[in-house]
Amino acid sequence: MENSGANTPDPEECREQLRKILESRTFRGSEALRNLLAFLVGWSLKSPETPPKEYVIATEVLGRPEDFDPHADPAVRVQVGRLRSKLTDYY
């Protein structure tokens, strides 16, 4: 499959980089962050123009109930902050 744009990453390269990150020592003990990163990479490959809603991340990745309220529960923002920190450590 040809890469259609100069700024569009190759999906296979993204998956390979994801695999390396998930297998790294930095992410070894962080199952929740591994799941979050895998979800976000998968989502971005499928829907690059539409970021996932906080509610979707909370219910599909973090196991929050269907009545999750992103205004009352900062779980997604906290986990994304932790993910950013881990990625900084990795790179």
Secondary structure as GFF3:
##gff-version 3
##sequence-region A 1 91
A	DSSP	alpha_helix	11	23	.	.	.	ID=ss1
A	DSSP	alpha_helix	31	46	.	.	.	ID=ss2
A	DSSP	alpha_helix	54	60	.	.	.	ID=ss3
A	DSSP	alpha_helix	75	90	.	.	.	ID=ss4
###
